[in-house]
Amino acid sequence: MMRNVFILAFNDLAFAFKNKTFLLVLFIPLFVFVTLNFVDETGEDTSKVRIGLLAQETLTPEVSESINAAETYIELTRLTSSEEGVRLLQERELDGVITSSEDASGSLVLLVLKRDSIQTLAIMQTFAALQKTAQGAAPDWISGIDSLHQGGIQRETLPTWVLMLVLLIGFVILPAQVAEEKEKKLLLGLLQTPINEVQWLLAKLILGMTLILTAVLFLHLLGKFGLVHLFDYMALLLAGSFCFSAFGIFLGFLCRTQASARTLGVIFYLPHLLPSAMSDVSEKFTAVAPLLPSYQLYKPLQSILLESASLADMTFDWIYLIVLGSMMCLFSYVLMKKRWLM
C-alpha cells in the first residue's frame, strides 16, 4: 500500500513541476524577500523629513534657527505657491508643507497627504524634539494638521481594495478561464462555427469588465462609500477594467493548461498589486510603482476617491490604460490566428 502512496505522491510532484506550481512556490518567498527590502529602509537619507515652506512665510526665530540647525533630519524646500506644495505632496516629493496658523500667533499648520501616515508621525516627532531642545515645555509649534486625503481609514484603503479586485479578476480569473477553453479544445470548436476571433475577444472583454464592475459596485454597496465625481470614477474604472481584462486574456493565451495560467497570473498579480498599494510606505516603492501599469490606475483612483480630483487632471493615465489594453487585444488576436498552444 505504501508503495502505491509513494508512486502517487511522486506522480503529483511531477505534475507540479510540469504545471509550474513549483515555480510559484519559489517565486512567492523570493517576492516577499524583495518587498521587505524595499520597505525596510535604512541609512541617513531615509531618516530625513522633507518639508515645504512658502517663500513668503516668516517663521519665529526659534523655529527658523532650529530647522536650519537640523539639516541632518529636515530637508527644507522653498515653495513659490501653495499649489506647488499640493502638487509636490501628491507626487510624493514632499512629506509635508508648513504654514503659519491664522488662529494662534507663532504656531504652524502642517499639510500632509495622509493624517495617519508614517511621514506625518516622523514630522511631528522631529518638530517635537526640536521644540523640546529649543524651548522646553512650551506650547506645540504645530497646532493643527490638515490632510489632502479626506475620510477615515476605511475610505483611505478603498483605492487599494478596488485595485485588488481589478487585478484579481484580470490576472487570476480570466487567464484560467481562457486556458481552460484552450485545454478542453472548446475554443477550437467555437472557431469552427460562424463565431470568429474578434467576436470571441469582445465577449471575453465584456465578461471581464462586467465581473470587475460588479465586484466594485458590491464593495461600494457594502461599505456605503459616497462619491463626488461619479462620472469620472466610472470612466476610469471602465478604462482600467478594459486594460486588465485584455491583459488577462493575453496571459491565458500564453499558457497551455489552467494550472500554468493560475501560476502565471499570480506571478503578475503580486508585483502589480503590492508596489502600487504600498507606494506611500517607501520611497523606493514610490520610484518603482510608476513603471507598472497598475499604478496608472491606482494613482487616479486615489485622486478621485480621496482628493475629489477629476478625470481631466489625469489624461495620461486613462489614455495609457486604453492604449495598453488595445495592444494586449492585438497580441491576443495574433496568438488566436496562430492557434497558439491549442
N, C-alpha and C positions, 0 to 999 in steps of 0.2 A: 504493500500500500504506500509506504513512504517513497518508494521508487517512483510511483506514478505522481505523487505530490511534487517531488523534485523535478520531474520531467515537465509537469505543467508550469511550475514556477519558472524554470529556465525558458520555457516557451513564451511565457508572459514577458520576461525580461527581454527576450529577443524582439518581441513586438514593440516594447517600449523604446528600444534602440531604433527600430525601423520607423516608428511613428514620431521620432524626435522628442519623445517625452523626457528622456534623459537630458536632452539639450535644455529643456525648460527647467529641470531640477538644478542644473548647474548655473543657468542664467540668473535665476531669482536671487540666490545668495550673492552672486557677483554684483548684481544691480543694487542690492541693499548696501553692500560694502562701498560701492562708488557713491551712492546717495549720502551715506553717513559722512563720508569725507568731504562732500560738498557742504553739508550742514555744519559740521563741527569745525568751524574756522578758528585758527589761532594766529597769533602774530600781532604786532603793534598796530598795523593799519586797520585791522578789523575792530580794534577797541575804540577807534575814533567815532565820534558822533558828528554828522555833517549838518551844520546849522546854516540857514539862510537868514540874512538881515537886510532889510530895506536900506538903501543908501542914505535916505533922508532921516532915518531913525536915529535918535540920540539916546544913548543908554546912560545910566548913572555911572559916576566914576568907579564905584566898587565893582559893578557888573562888567564894565568895559575892561578894567585892569585885570580882573580875574579871567576873562575869556582870552585876552591877549597872552596872559601868562601860562595858560593851559593849552599850548599848541599841541602837546602830546596827546591830548584827549578830545580836543574840539577842532574841527576844520570849518572855518567861517567863510561863507560866500556872500559877497555883497550883491544885492538884487536891485535892478532898476525899477521894478514894479511888483505889485502883489500878484499879478497874473503870471509873471515869470516864476515866482515862488510856487504857485499852484502847479504849473507845468512841470517844474523840476521835481516836485513831490510825486506827481503821477508817473513820471519817468524813472522814479527811484534814484534820482541823482542827489536828492537831499533827504535827510531823516526828519527834519522839522524846520519851521520858519517861526522866528520870534518877532513880535511886535509889541509896542507899548500898550498897556491896558488903558482904556478910557475911564474905567471906574476907580482904580486905585493908583495913586501917584507913585511913580517909580517902579511899579510892578510890571510884569510881562505876561503876554498871552502866547501860548505855544500852539501853532497849527501843525497837525500831523496827518498822515494818511489814515492810520487806524489808531484809535484811542488806546486799545489794549494790546498793542504790538510790542515786540521786543525792543524796537528802536525807541518808542516812546518811553519805556521803562529806563532805557540806558540814558536818555537825555535828562529825565527827572533825577536819576541818581547822580549824574555828573554835576548838574547845577546845584543839587543839594549839598554835595561835597564841597564845591567851590564856595557856596554861601557860608557853610559852617567854618571854613578856613578864614574867610574874609570878615565876617560879621558875627559869628557865633549864633546865639539863639535869637535871630531877627526874623521878621515876617518873611515868608517864602518869596523869592524873586518871581517865580512863575505862579501867578494867581488863577490861571484858567487854561484849559486845554480845549481846543476846537478840532474837530475831525472832518476830513473830506468825505469819509465813508459814513453815511448816515444809517442808523439802525443798530440793533443789538447783535450779539454773537451769532444768533441763528441766521439773520439776514446776511451777515458778513461771510458766512460759509456757503451761502446759496450758489454763487458762481462756481464753486468747486464741485458741488453736488450735480449741478447741471452739466458741467464738463464731463464728470464721471459717467453720467447716463449716456451722453452723446458718444463718448469713446467706447463705452462698454458695448453698445449696440453696433457701432461701426467696426470695431476691431475684433470683437469676440463672437457676437451672434451672427452677423451677416457672413463673414468668411466661412464659418462652419456650415451654414445653410447652402452656400454656393458649392462648397466642396462636397457636401452630401449629394447634391444633384449630379455632380460630375461622377462621384464614386459609384452611384447606383445607376448610372447611364440615363438618368431622367432627362438631362439637358440635351443629350444627343437625340433622344426620342422626340423632344419638343421641336428641335430644329429640323426634323423630317416633316413636320406639319407646316401649314402656312405661316406659323409664327417665325419671325426672323430675329436676328441678333439684336437689332435696335429695340424691338418691342420687348424682348426679354430683359434687356438692360433697363429700360424705362420702368418695367414692372418691379424689378428689384429695387430701383431707386425710390419708387413710391412706397414700397414696403418699408425700407429703412427709414425714410423720412417720417412716415406715419408712426412707426414704433417710437422714434425719438420724441416727436411732438406729443404723443400720448403719454409717455413716461414723464416728460417735463410738466405737462398740464396736470397730471395726477399729483406730482410733487407740490405744485403751487396750490392745488385744492386742499391737500392735507395740511400744508403749512400756513395757508391763508395769507400768502405774501401779496401785498398790493404792488401795483406797477404804475409808474408815471408816464413813461413813453412806451405804450403797448405796441404801437405800430413798428417802432424801431426795434424793439425786442423780438417781435415775431419775424421781422425781416432778417435779423441777424441769425435767429435760430434756423430759419429756412436755408440760409446760405451755409451755416455750419453743418446741418443735417445732410444737405446735398453733398458737401465736400467729403465728410467722413463715411457716408453711405457708399459713395463711389470708391473711396479708399478701401473699404471693407470688401467690396465686390472684387476689386483688383487683387487683394490678398488671397481671397478664396480661389482665384484662378491660378495662383502660384503653387497651390497645394493639390495633391492627388487624393488625400483622404481627410475625413473630418478631424481626426486626431492631430494631424500635422497642421491643419488650419487653425485649430484652437491654440496649439503651441505657438505658431507664428503670430497669432492675434495677441496673445498675452505679451510676447516679446515686443510688439509695437505699442501695446496698451500702456504698460507701466512707464516707459520713458516719455510718453506723451502726457501722461497724467501728472506725475509727481513733480517734475521741474516747473511746470506751469503753476500748479496749485501751491507749490512751496516757494515761488519766486519772491515772496515778501519776507522769507525767513533768512535767505542767504544772498550775499552779493554775487557769489558765483552762479547761483541759480538764476539771478536776475540777468546775468550776462549770457547764460546758455539758453534760457527759455525762449527768447525772441527768435531763435533759429528754428524752433519747432512749429509746425502748422497749428498745433493745439493752442499755442499762446495767442495766435491771431484770432481765436475765438474767445479765449479766457479773458484777455485784457479788455475787449469791448463789453463782455458780459459784466465785468466789474464796474466799468464806467457807467453802463446803463442802469444796473441794479443798485449800485451803491452811491453813485455820484450824479445820477439823473442826467447823464450825457445823452446826446442824440446821435443817430447814425451818420449824420453829415460830418461829425468830427472824427469819424473812423473809416473814411473812404477806402484807404489802402487795405484795411483788414478784410472787409467783406468782398472786395474785388479779388484779393489774394485767395480767399476761400473758394470763390466761384471758379477762378482760373485753375486752381489745383484740382478741384472736383472734375472739371471738364477734361483735364489731362488724364486723370485716373479712368474716366469713362472711355477715353480714346484708347488707352493701353488695354483695358478690358476687352474692348471691341476687337482690337488686333489679335489678342490671345484667343478669343472665340473663333475668329476666322481661321486661325491656325489649328483649331481644335486642340488647344494646349492641355496635355495630360488627361485627355478624355478617353 
